[in-house]
Amino acid sequence: MSAEDRQSQLAREHKERQAKRAEQTTASKRNVVIGAVAAVVVVAGGLFAGVTLLGNDGDDVQAKPAATSSPVPSETAATPEPSLPVAPANTKCSYRKDTSGSPMKDVGMPPAKPNLKLKTMTITTNHGDVVIDLATQYAPCTVNSFAFLARKNFFDNTKCHRLATPENSGLSMLQCGDPQAKADGKNRTDGQGSSGYVYDSENLGGLPYTKGTVAVAQAVDAVNQNGSQFWISLGDETDQVEKAYTPFGVVAQGMEILDKIAKGGWISNPEDITGDGGSNAPKIPVIIKNVRLS
C-alpha cells in the first residue's frame, strides 16, 4: 500500500469514527428522554516511553524515566487525526530563516508553490537505492522542501549520522540529512546541521511511525522547526513516539538495505554534545550519493 493509499484509508476511517460517535450521541440523548440513564467509564492504563527525535537544535531520541512518561491518551484525547488532501489552487508554502544558530549549509529558500505531482523520492546510497512513495497530497510543503534540496544537491555525499535501535534507545530508525555530519562516532556536533531554513509541520497523525515510514526530524519541543534532517523507521517500536514529526512517505523498495544497516550495530559517541545518543553512528557507513524526486 502506497503512502497516499494509506493516508486515504486513515481519512476514511476517521469519517467512519465521526459517524459512529454521532450515532452514539443521538442514542444517548434518546435514552435520557425515556429515562434510561447509563454511564460508561473508560480507564486508560499503561505508559508510553517518552522520546525526543533530533532536530535542528541538537535534541535527540531518548527513553525517559517511567516517572516522567505520558499516560496513554484516552479516546477523546487521541493522536491527531489524518489530514485531508490539499486543494491544488490553495496550496502555498512558507519557509523562514533558521535562527537557532545550528551549523548550516545555506542553499536558499524553496519556492512557495509546490509540485503536487511528485510521487517518489529515490535515495541513492553506497549500498543501493532506497525508493520512497511520497504522500505529496498530505505533506506538500515537506515534499516541496526535499525536492528543492535535492535539486540543489544538498544531500550529495552526506552521511547518515544516527542509528537508533531497541538496545540503545528503545526505537528503530536511521537518521540522515545533516550536511555537516561525519558519522564516525567522534564528531560531537553530528546531528546539529541544518538547511538554513525551517517550516511548519504537516500531516501529524497521518501515517503511523511503523517500519518503513519516513518523517522529518525535529526536537519534540521545537514545534514547526522542520529542516533537512529526516528519519526512516526500521521497526514498529518507533510508533511509540509522540505524533509530532511530519510523516511524508513510506519505503517501497530497499528496505533490505536498511535492515542490513540496522543489524550491523552502532558506534557510541562519547563526545555527543546532547549526551543522549544523538550521534550513535551506524557501524556500516551509509553515504547518500544522490537524492531525486519524480
C-alpha positions, 0 to 999 in steps of 0.5 A: 500500500502506497503512502497516499493509499494509506493516508486515504484509508486513515481519512476514511476511517476517521469519517467512519469514527465521526459517524459512529460517535454521532450515532452514539450521541443521538442514542444517548440523548434518546435514552435520557428522554425515556429515562434510561440513564447509563454511564460508561467509564473508560480507564486508560492504563499503561505508559508510553516511553517518552522520546525526543527525535533530533532536530535542528537544535541538537535534541535527540531520541531518548527513553525517559524515566517511567516517572516522567512518561505520558499516560496513554491518551484516552479516546477523546484525547487521541493522536491527531487525526489524518489530514485531508488532501490539499486543494491544488489552487490553495496550496502555498508554502512558507519557509523562514530563516533558521535562527537557532544558530545550528551549523548550516549549509545555506542553499536558499529558500524553496519556492512557495508553490509546490509540485503536487505531482511528485510521487517518489523520492529515490535515495541513492546510497553506497549500498543501493537505492532506497525508493520512497512513495511520497504522500505529496497530497498530505505533506506538500510543503515537506515534499516541496522542501526535499525536492528543492534540496535535492535539486540543489544537491544538498544531500550529495555525499552526506552521511547518515549520522544516527542509528537508533535501535531497541538496545540503545534507545528503545526505537528503530530508525536511521537518521540522515540529512545533516550536511555537516555530519561525519558519522564516525562516532567522534564528531560531537556536533553530528546531528546539529546541521541544518538547511538554513531554513525551517517550516511548519509541520504537516500531516501529524497523525497521518501515517503511523511511525511503523517500519518503513515510514519516513518523517522529518526530524525535529526536537519534540519541543521545537514545534514547526522547526522542520529542516533537512534532517529526516528519519526512516523507521526500521521497526514498529517500536518507533510508533511509540513516539509522540505524533509530532514529526511530519510523516511524508512517505513510506519505503517501497523498495530497499528496505533490505538495505536498511535492515542490513544497516540496522543489524550491523550495530552502532558506534557510541559517541562519547563526545555527543554534545546532547549526551543522549545518543544523538550521534550513535553512528551506524557501524556500516557507513551509509553515504547518500550519493544522490537524492531525486524526486519524480 
